[in-house]
Amino acid sequence: MTATRSYHLLHLIRRVVLRLAVLGSVLGSAAHAEERTVEASEMFPKLESYLALPPDHRDRFQPRYVLYAKSGDLRGVEVWILLDGRRTSIPVSESGLILRLPNRSELTRGKVQLVYGDGARIGLRVELQATLPASASLEGQDLERALAQANEGIRSEAGLLAFLAPGLNRYVFEGGEYGEVIYSDGRRAPLPLIDGQPCYEPKQGRAISLIRLGRAPTSIVMKTK
């Protein structure tokens, strides 16, 4: 990487981290149950870059946004899109996962309103996940294609989430309970657990045929080490 490119990447990282820090202070500054409103593009950083990719360059992965409690808890958290005088609810799971992403119009023209409980300080985590059908048996080729496409998106001119994921190299099968990997040569190995979730890290020269899990995962998150 040239010195000029390194400087620009560092500058991008600093700008994005600053924006997220400002967002965190907005979300977490209330001492009592309140409403806070931010631009939709601030609430969903880099989503516009993702949507700018050609559809066939982003059909195997997507960003996901997770709220978490820095203090207090997530009970009572509500997320709303405000656009053209309408207030539309965005569902949030008990674990803080935002279950619907805004469309382009909502993202570029709308605002996000958040409601959260007394004393809570809320943070935002941005990750990438594979968009594979929920199944306890996952084909190795499908997983590899999702990971390759996500990494290509990161390297693209859009700079998709480059500040968060310089190289994705691990799958986390959330909700999968346990699992095993079956390699192309027929060998098998149990999947390690990280924070109670089965994980798989591709090994160079070890092609996989299948991942089998105890149950269909709720999400397949792609991470770095």
N, C-alpha and C positions, 0 to 999 in steps of 0.2 A: 504494500500500500504506500503511495507517495506521501510526502510530508504535507502537500496541499490537501490531498484527499483526507488524510488523518485529521488535519485541522478542521476541515468542514464537518467531518463526522463528529468530532468532539464538540464543535459548536452546536450541531443538531442535538446531541445528547443534552447539553446544558440547557438549551432552550426548552426541550420537551420536559426535562426534570423540573425546571422552573415553573412551567405551566401546570404540571401535576401538583407541585407544592402549593401553588396558589389555589388550585381546585380543592386540595385537602384542607386548606385553612378556611375556605368558604363552607365546605361540608361540615367541618367539625368545630365551628366557633360558637355554636349555640349552647347556653347553659340550661335552657328549657326546651320543651318540645316546640319546634318552630318549622317554618317553611323557608327553604332557600332556593333561589332560582339562578341557574347558570346557562350559558349558551350550550346548545346541544353538542356542538363541535368540541367544547371543552370537556363535557361529560364523556364523550366517546372519541378520545384522541386516536388519530390515524385511521378511523373508520372510512373517512373520505378517500384516503389513499388506497385502501382495500377495494372500495367500490369502483375506483378508477381503473383497476386492472381489468383486462378483457375477461368476460364471463368464463371462458374455457381455461383461464389461467388462475381461477380462484374457486372452482367448483368442488375441490376436494378438501378445502379448509376454510375456516373463518375465524375472525377474532371473537373473543368472549370477554365480557366485563363483569368483574366480581366485586361487590361491595363487602367490606369487612370492618369490624369494629376495632378501632384503636383503643377505645375505652367504652364502657357501657356494653350494649349489645344491639343486635339488629331488629329486635322486636318492634313492630309498628312502622318499620321503614316502608315508605311508599315512593314510587317514582312515576312522574307524570310528564307527558309531552304537551307543551303549550304551543298551539299553532292556529292562526286565523280565528282566534276567539274560542277555540275548542280546547278542552282539557282531556287528554286520552291517557288511560292508565297503561303503564308498562309493568308486567308482572315480574316479581322478584322471588326467587326460591328462598327457603328457610336458611340456606347456606350463603345467601347473598348474590347468587348468580342471576344476572339480568337475562330474562328469558325471551325477550324480543328486542331486536335491534331496530333503530329508527331507519326509515327509508331516506332517500336522498333529499326529498323536500323537507322532511322533519329535521334532518341533520343540518342542512344549510340555512334553513329559515326559522327553525323552531328553537324553543328554550326548554330546559328540563327543570322541573320543580321537584324538590326532594322534601319529604317529611320524615322526621326521625325523633326518637324519644329523648327524655330528660337526660342531660349529661353525656350523651353519646358523642363520640368523635368517630367519623366515618371515613375510611380510606377506600381507594379504588385500585384494583389489580387488573392488569390487561394481559391476556394470554392468547394463544392460538390453539384451536382444536380441529381435529379431523372431522369431516362431515360424512362419515360412513354410517350405513344403516345399523341400528342397535342389534347386536348379535353376540352370543357367547363364543362363536367361532368366527375368527377374522382371518381372511386370506393375507398372507405375507405380502403379495404384490400390491394389494390395495393399500396397505399401511405404508409401504415404501413409496408409492406414488403420491400419497397425501403428504408425506414428509418432504419429498423432493419438490413438489409444487409449492409448499409453504416456504421452503428455503429459497426457491427461485423468486418468489414474491418479495422476500426480504432483500434479495440482491438487486431487484429491479430498480429502475429509475425512480419509481414511486417511493423508494426507501421505506417500505412497509415494516414498521415496528423494528427497524434495524437497531434502535437504541435499546430494545429489550431482548432481542434474540439474534445475536450475531451468527448462530449456527445451531439449529435444532437437531438434537441427536438422541432424544429419549421420548418414549410414549408412556403416559400414565393412564391406566384404565380405571377411571373413577367409578366406584360401585361394582367393580368386577369381582370382588371378594378374594379370589386367588386365581392362579392360572399356570399354564405351562406353554413353552415354546416348542414347536416341532420343526426341526430343521429339514432342509431339502434332502439330506442324506438319511433321514429317518431317525436321527438322534433326538432325544427329548431332554428338556431341562425345566425345572420349576422356575417361575418368575419370582424375582425378589419383591419384597414389600417395602415401600417407602411411605411413611406416615399411614400405614395400614392399607395402601393401595398397590395393586400389582403393577409392575413396571417392566418395560423392555427397552434395552439399549442395543441397537444394531451393532453387530460385530463385523469388521471388515473380513471378507472372504467366507462369511457364514450366512448363506442365504436361508431365509426362513420360508417354510411352507404354510404354517398355520399357527395362530395363537388361539388357545382354548382357555376360557375363563369360567369361573364358578357361576357367573350370571352375566347377562348382557350389561355392559357398562353404561352408565348414564352419560358419560363424556369420555372422549379420548383426547387428552390434552398432550400437546407436543411441547417439550421443554428442552432447555440446555442443562448441562450438568450443574 
